[in-house]
Amino acid sequence: MASPATSAALASPHLADASSSNSSSSSSSSTAQAPASSNAPDPSLVPEAILNSPSVDVSASTTFRINAPPTDRAVRIYCDGIYDLFHYGHAKALEQAKKAFPNVHLLVGVCNDRETHKRKGKTVMVDHERYESVRHCKWVDQVIPDAPWIITQAFIDEHQIDYVAHDDIPYAAGDVADVYAFVKAQGRFLPTKRTDGISTSDLITRIVRDYDEYLRRNLNRGVSPRELNIGYFKEKRLRVAQQVMELQTEIKSELAEWKDEWKETVKTWEDKSAGYVKGFVSMFQKGVKLLRIRSPTGSRPTSPSVPQKRRRASDDDGDDRNEGDDMDADENGHEDRQRGRRHADQGEEESDESPIDPPPVLSPPPSNTRQQKQQQQPKQQQQQRPSKRRRQG
């Protein structure tokens, strides 16, 4: 249960100082025997419920006092901000505030455009868009539009705020060094951890850095140059740049595909080179076998040149035999012709004596084995190979 002094302090900032002094003195007496750790905050400033909270970011550098939370009702925690281009950094900060205690009612104040543009600058989203963005976050229980830039006591009393959650970095505004100094003095500031690497300013920087690319993107989506606030020549320049970029992308893609195909071809050759070489050797051996000719004896020659020499030698032997046969045939033919003439002369003489005598019967020439062999040999072989004596003549 909250003490009467603490309840009165929530309503009046003057009573808050008295109650804070009483609570600090009581906590000091209860924790006087506990040794302070160099990495832990001062126990006299931070109550045990805050130290045990998984979301509150307290450290040894915490120099302000934090009040103990109420236990008879939901703890009302307030977060404020602009929440332009609502991103996950905003959502994580709200999640930490929601999970600070088991029972939390989270209120989120969003500043309007008039106050924001005057103090910080132009926003991308208008105020009612920012209100709706925050309202659709699942950690938020209540959205307070037109929130004040600097929190006042009247605002705290109106919404019965127990804590204001924000990161511990001092936030300056004009002549004020830290807009949360007033809340820290009352013990109602609840520090949360800031999410690094994401912010609205960072998102706007990305857009400005790639301004031309986003212009081309919107032109391709059908947004008119008037809506983009660009002129005719700017539009044409962006169109040409887009075509050049597409051509470069296409060339790079083709080169990448060719490179991949070349790597695949080299890899395939390396994997199958042994098989390719073996297949080529096998094909070469088959071709050599087709060109080889068996020798007359039936034995396979050792090289293609040997059967050619043997065939030439056999052809020369055949020529010699054919020449001998030709000579024998010439001699036999000459003898037959002389014999025929003698018989013809004798026949003429006898015809004078006896006019009716039968003609003499010529005996067939003697059989010659060489002539038979010559007739059995192909005529084409005789025509292609003239006799050795005729070549010499």
C-alpha positions as CSV (number, residue, x, y, z in Angstrom):
1,M,0.0,0.0,0.0
2,A,1.2,3.5,-0.8
3,S,1.8,5.7,2.2
4,P,-0.4,8.9,2.7
5,A,2.7,11.0,2.2
6,T,3.3,9.4,-1.2
7,S,-0.3,9.9,-2.3
8,A,-0.2,13.5,-1.3
9,A,3.1,13.9,-3.2
10,L,1.4,12.8,-6.5
11,A,-1.0,15.7,-6.2
12,S,1.4,18.5,-5.0
13,P,5.0,19.1,-6.0
14,H,5.6,20.8,-2.6
15,L,4.6,17.7,-0.7
16,A,6.6,15.6,-3.0
17,D,9.8,17.0,-1.6
18,A,8.8,16.2,2.0
19,S,7.7,12.7,1.2
20,S,10.8,12.1,-0.8
21,S,12.9,13.1,2.2
22,N,11.0,10.8,4.5
23,S,11.1,7.9,2.1
24,S,14.8,8.4,1.4
25,S,15.6,8.5,5.2
26,S,13.6,5.3,5.8
27,S,15.2,3.5,2.9
28,S,18.6,4.6,4.1
29,S,18.0,3.2,7.6
30,S,16.7,-0.1,6.1
31,T,19.7,-0.5,3.8
32,A,22.4,0.9,5.9
33,Q,23.9,-2.5,6.6
34,A,24.0,-3.6,2.9
35,P,27.3,-2.9,1.2
36,A,27.1,-0.9,-2.0
37,S,28.3,-2.5,-5.3
38,S,30.3,-0.5,-7.7
39,N,28.1,-1.7,-10.6
40,A,24.8,-1.2,-8.9
41,P,22.9,2.0,-8.2
42,D,22.6,3.5,-4.8
43,P,19.9,1.5,-3.0
44,S,18.8,4.7,-1.2
45,L,17.8,6.2,-4.5
46,V,16.2,3.2,-6.3
47,P,13.7,1.0,-4.5
48,E,13.8,-2.8,-4.8
49,A,10.8,-3.0,-7.1
50,I,12.6,-0.8,-9.6
51,L,15.8,-2.8,-9.3
52,N,13.9,-6.0,-9.9
53,S,12.1,-4.6,-13.0
54,P,13.3,-6.2,-16.3
55,S,12.7,-3.0,-18.3
56,V,14.0,-0.2,-16.2
57,D,17.5,0.8,-17.1
58,V,19.1,1.8,-13.8
59,S,22.9,1.9,-13.4
60,A,25.6,3.3,-11.1
61,S,25.4,6.6,-12.9
62,T,21.8,7.1,-11.8
63,T,21.9,10.2,-9.5
64,F,18.2,11.0,-9.1
65,R,15.8,9.4,-6.8
66,I,12.9,7.1,-8.0
67,N,9.7,6.6,-6.0
68,A,8.4,3.2,-5.1
69,P,5.4,2.1,-7.3
70,P,1.9,1.9,-5.9
71,T,0.7,-1.7,-5.1
72,D,-3.0,-1.3,-4.8
73,R,-3.7,-0.3,-8.4
74,A,-2.2,-0.2,-11.9
75,V,0.9,1.9,-12.2
76,R,0.2,4.8,-14.6
77,I,3.3,5.4,-16.8
78,Y,3.5,8.2,-19.3
79,C,5.6,8.4,-22.5
80,D,5.7,11.3,-24.8
81,G,7.3,12.1,-28.1
82,I,6.7,13.1,-31.8
83,Y,6.7,9.5,-33.2
84,D,7.2,10.6,-36.8
85,L,7.7,7.7,-39.1
86,F,6.8,5.3,-36.2
87,H,9.4,2.6,-36.2
88,Y,10.5,-0.4,-34.0
89,G,12.7,1.9,-31.9
90,H,9.6,3.7,-30.7
91,A,7.8,0.4,-30.2
92,K,10.6,-1.0,-28.1
93,A,10.7,2.0,-25.8
94,L,6.9,1.7,-25.3
95,E,7.3,-2.0,-24.6
96,Q,9.9,-1.3,-21.9
97,A,7.5,1.1,-20.2
98,K,4.6,-1.4,-20.4
99,K,6.7,-4.2,-19.0
100,A,8.2,-2.2,-16.2
101,F,5.8,-3.6,-13.6
102,P,3.3,-6.5,-13.7
103,N,0.3,-4.1,-13.8
104,V,0.8,-1.0,-16.0
105,H,-1.5,1.4,-17.7
106,L,0.5,3.1,-20.4
107,L,-0.3,6.6,-21.6
108,V,1.4,8.1,-24.6
109,G,1.4,11.8,-25.4
110,V,2.0,12.9,-29.0
111,C,2.8,16.5,-29.8
112,N,0.9,18.3,-32.5
113,D,2.3,19.8,-35.7
114,R,2.2,23.4,-34.6
115,E,4.4,22.7,-31.5
116,T,6.7,20.3,-33.3
117,H,7.4,22.4,-36.4
118,K,8.1,25.4,-34.1
119,R,10.6,23.6,-31.9
120,K,12.1,20.8,-34.0
121,G,11.2,21.2,-37.6
122,K,9.0,19.8,-40.3
123,T,7.7,16.3,-40.0
124,V,7.0,13.7,-42.7
125,M,3.7,12.6,-41.2
126,V,1.0,15.1,-40.0
127,D,-0.2,15.0,-36.4
128,H,-3.4,12.9,-36.9
129,E,-1.3,10.3,-38.8
130,R,1.1,10.1,-35.9
131,Y,-1.7,9.8,-33.4
132,E,-3.1,6.8,-35.3
133,S,0.3,5.2,-35.7
134,V,0.8,5.2,-31.9
135,R,-2.7,4.1,-31.2
136,H,-2.2,0.9,-33.2
137,C,0.8,-0.2,-31.2
138,K,-0.2,-3.1,-29.0
139,W,1.6,-1.8,-25.9
140,V,-0.3,1.5,-25.7
141,D,-3.4,1.8,-23.6
142,Q,-4.2,5.5,-24.1
143,V,-3.1,8.2,-26.6
144,I,-3.1,11.8,-25.5
145,P,-3.1,14.2,-28.5
146,D,-1.7,17.7,-28.4
147,A,0.7,16.7,-25.6
148,P,2.8,19.5,-24.0
149,W,6.4,19.9,-25.1
150,I,7.5,20.3,-21.4
151,I,5.6,18.4,-18.8
152,T,4.0,20.5,-16.1
153,Q,2.6,19.7,-12.7
154,A,-0.9,20.4,-13.9
155,F,-0.5,17.8,-16.6
156,I,0.7,15.2,-14.2
157,D,-2.2,15.8,-11.8
158,E,-4.7,15.8,-14.6
159,H,-3.7,12.3,-15.8
160,Q,-2.6,10.9,-12.4
161,I,0.8,10.0,-13.7
162,D,3.1,7.9,-11.5
163,Y,6.1,7.8,-13.7
164,V,7.4,9.4,-16.9
165,A,9.4,6.9,-18.9
166,H,12.2,8.0,-21.2
167,D,15.9,7.4,-21.8
168,D,18.3,9.0,-19.4
169,I,19.9,11.3,-21.9
170,P,19.2,15.0,-21.0
171,Y,16.8,16.5,-23.6
172,A,17.3,20.2,-24.1
173,A,14.6,22.6,-25.5
174,G,15.5,26.2,-25.9
175,D,16.7,27.7,-22.6
176,V,15.8,24.5,-20.7
177,A,18.8,22.1,-20.4
178,D,16.6,19.1,-19.7
179,V,12.8,19.0,-20.1
180,Y,12.6,16.0,-17.7
181,A,14.5,17.7,-14.9
182,F,11.3,18.6,-13.2
183,V,10.1,15.0,-13.2
184,K,13.4,13.7,-12.0
185,A,13.3,16.0,-9.1
186,Q,9.9,14.5,-8.0
187,G,11.2,10.9,-8.2
188,R,8.8,10.1,-11.1
189,F,11.3,9.6,-13.9
190,L,11.7,6.0,-15.0
191,P,14.8,5.5,-17.3
192,T,14.5,3.2,-20.3
193,K,17.1,1.9,-22.7
194,R,17.4,3.6,-26.1
195,T,17.5,1.5,-29.2
196,D,20.6,2.1,-31.2
197,G,20.8,2.1,-35.0
198,I,17.3,3.4,-35.7
199,S,15.7,6.8,-35.4
200,T,13.5,9.1,-37.4
201,S,16.4,11.3,-38.3
202,D,18.3,8.3,-39.6
203,L,15.4,7.3,-41.8
204,I,15.1,10.8,-43.3
205,T,18.9,10.8,-43.9
206,R,18.6,7.6,-45.9
207,I,15.9,9.1,-48.0
208,V,17.8,12.3,-48.7
209,R,21.0,10.4,-49.4
210,D,19.2,8.3,-52.1
211,Y,16.9,11.1,-53.3
212,D,17.3,10.5,-57.0
213,E,16.7,6.8,-56.7
214,Y,13.5,7.4,-54.8
215,L,12.4,9.9,-57.4
216,R,12.9,7.3,-60.1
217,R,11.0,4.8,-58.0
218,N,8.0,7.0,-57.7
219,L,8.1,8.1,-61.3
220,N,8.0,4.4,-62.3
221,R,5.0,3.9,-60.0
222,G,3.1,6.6,-61.9
223,V,3.6,9.6,-59.6
224,S,3.6,12.8,-61.7
225,P,6.5,15.2,-61.8
226,R,4.3,17.9,-60.4
227,E,3.5,15.8,-57.3
228,L,7.2,15.2,-56.9
229,N,7.9,18.9,-57.3
230,I,10.5,18.4,-60.1
231,G,10.8,20.1,-63.5
232,Y,10.8,18.7,-67.1
233,F,14.6,18.5,-67.5
234,K,15.0,16.9,-64.1
235,E,12.4,14.2,-65.1
236,K,14.2,13.5,-68.4
237,R,17.6,13.3,-66.7
238,L,16.1,10.8,-64.2
239,R,14.6,8.8,-67.1
240,V,18.0,8.6,-68.9
241,A,19.7,7.6,-65.6
242,Q,17.2,4.9,-65.1
243,Q,17.8,3.4,-68.6
244,V,21.6,3.5,-68.0
245,M,21.2,1.8,-64.7
246,E,19.0,-0.9,-66.2
247,L,21.6,-1.5,-69.0
248,Q,24.4,-1.7,-66.4
249,T,22.3,-4.2,-64.4
250,E,21.6,-6.3,-67.5
251,I,25.3,-6.4,-68.5
252,K,26.3,-7.3,-65.0
253,S,23.7,-10.1,-64.9
254,E,24.9,-11.4,-68.3
255,L,28.5,-11.4,-67.1
256,A,27.6,-13.1,-63.9
257,E,25.7,-15.8,-65.8
258,W,28.6,-16.3,-68.3
259,K,31.0,-16.5,-65.4
260,D,28.9,-19.1,-63.7
261,E,28.6,-21.1,-66.9
262,W,32.3,-20.9,-67.5
263,K,33.0,-22.1,-64.0
264,E,30.6,-25.0,-64.5
265,T,32.2,-25.9,-67.8
266,V,35.7,-25.9,-66.3
267,K,34.5,-28.0,-63.3
268,T,32.8,-30.5,-65.6
269,W,35.9,-30.8,-67.7
270,E,38.0,-31.3,-64.6
271,D,35.7,-34.0,-63.3
272,K,35.3,-35.8,-66.6
273,S,38.7,-35.1,-68.3
274,A,39.9,-38.6,-67.7
275,G,36.8,-40.1,-69.3
276,Y,37.1,-37.8,-72.3
277,V,40.8,-38.7,-72.9
278,K,40.0,-42.4,-72.5
279,G,37.2,-42.2,-75.0
280,F,39.3,-40.3,-77.5
281,V,42.1,-42.9,-77.3
282,S,39.5,-45.7,-77.8
283,M,38.1,-43.9,-80.9
284,F,41.6,-43.5,-82.3
285,Q,42.4,-47.2,-81.7
286,K,39.2,-48.2,-83.6
287,G,40.2,-46.0,-86.5
288,V,43.7,-47.5,-86.6
289,K,42.2,-51.0,-86.7
290,L,40.0,-50.1,-89.6
291,L,43.1,-48.8,-91.6
292,R,45.1,-51.9,-90.9
293,I,45.2,-54.7,-93.6
294,R,46.0,-58.2,-92.7
295,S,49.2,-59.7,-94.4
296,P,48.9,-62.6,-97.0
297,T,50.1,-65.2,-94.5
298,G,47.2,-64.2,-92.2
299,S,49.4,-62.8,-89.4
300,R,48.6,-59.3,-88.1
301,P,51.4,-56.9,-88.9
302,T,52.9,-54.8,-86.2
303,S,52.6,-51.5,-88.1
304,P,50.8,-50.1,-91.1
305,S,54.0,-49.8,-93.1
306,V,54.9,-53.6,-93.0
307,P,51.8,-54.9,-94.8
308,Q,52.3,-52.3,-97.5
309,K,55.9,-53.5,-98.1
310,R,54.9,-57.1,-98.1
311,R,52.0,-56.3,-100.6
312,R,54.5,-54.5,-102.9
313,A,56.9,-57.4,-102.8
314,S,54.1,-59.9,-103.6
315,D,53.0,-57.7,-106.5
316,D,56.6,-57.7,-107.8
317,D,56.7,-61.5,-107.6
318,G,53.4,-61.7,-109.5
319,D,54.8,-59.3,-112.2
320,D,57.8,-61.6,-112.7
321,R,55.6,-64.6,-113.0
322,N,53.4,-62.8,-115.4
323,E,56.4,-61.8,-117.6
324,G,57.6,-65.3,-117.7
325,D,54.2,-66.5,-118.7
326,D,54.0,-63.8,-121.4
327,M,57.3,-65.0,-122.9
328,D,56.3,-68.6,-122.9
329,A,53.0,-67.7,-124.6
330,D,54.8,-65.7,-127.2
331,E,57.2,-68.5,-128.0
332,N,54.4,-71.1,-128.2
333,G,52.4,-68.8,-130.4
334,H,55.3,-68.3,-132.7
335,E,55.9,-72.0,-133.0
336,D,52.1,-72.5,-133.8
337,R,52.2,-69.9,-136.4
338,Q,55.2,-71.5,-138.1
339,R,53.6,-74.9,-138.0
340,G,50.5,-73.5,-139.5
341,R,52.4,-72.0,-142.3
342,R,54.2,-75.2,-143.1
343,H,50.9,-77.1,-143.2
344,A,49.4,-74.3,-145.4
345,D,52.3,-74.7,-147.9
346,Q,51.9,-78.5,-147.9
347,G,48.2,-78.1,-148.5
348,E,48.7,-75.8,-151.5
349,E,51.1,-78.3,-153.0
350,E,48.7,-81.2,-152.4
351,S,45.9,-79.1,-153.8
352,D,47.7,-78.9,-157.0
353,E,48.0,-82.6,-157.1
354,S,44.6,-83.5,-155.7
355,P,42.2,-80.6,-155.7
356,I,39.8,-82.2,-153.2
357,D,41.6,-82.9,-150.0
358,P,40.3,-82.0,-146.5
359,P,42.2,-79.3,-144.8
360,P,44.7,-80.4,-142.2
361,V,43.6,-80.6,-138.6
362,L,45.7,-78.4,-136.4
363,S,46.6,-79.9,-133.1
364,P,45.8,-77.7,-130.1
365,P,48.8,-76.1,-128.5
366,P,50.3,-77.9,-125.5
367,S,48.7,-77.1,-122.2
368,N,50.6,-74.7,-120.1
369,T,50.0,-74.5,-116.4
370,R,51.4,-71.0,-116.4
371,Q,48.9,-69.8,-118.9
372,Q,46.1,-71.3,-116.8
373,K,47.3,-69.4,-113.8
374,Q,47.6,-66.3,-115.8
375,Q,43.9,-66.6,-116.9
376,Q,42.8,-67.1,-113.3
377,Q,44.5,-63.9,-112.1
378,P,42.3,-60.7,-112.3
379,K,42.7,-58.6,-115.5
380,Q,42.6,-55.4,-113.4
381,Q,45.8,-56.5,-111.6
382,Q,47.6,-57.0,-115.0
383,Q,46.5,-53.6,-116.3
384,Q,47.5,-51.7,-113.2
385,R,50.9,-53.2,-112.9
386,P,52.9,-53.2,-116.3
387,S,55.8,-55.6,-116.6
388,K,59.2,-54.8,-115.3
389,R,60.9,-55.3,-118.7
390,R,58.5,-52.9,-120.4
391,R,59.2,-50.2,-117.7
392,Q,62.9,-50.8,-118.3
393,G,62.4,-50.5,-122.1
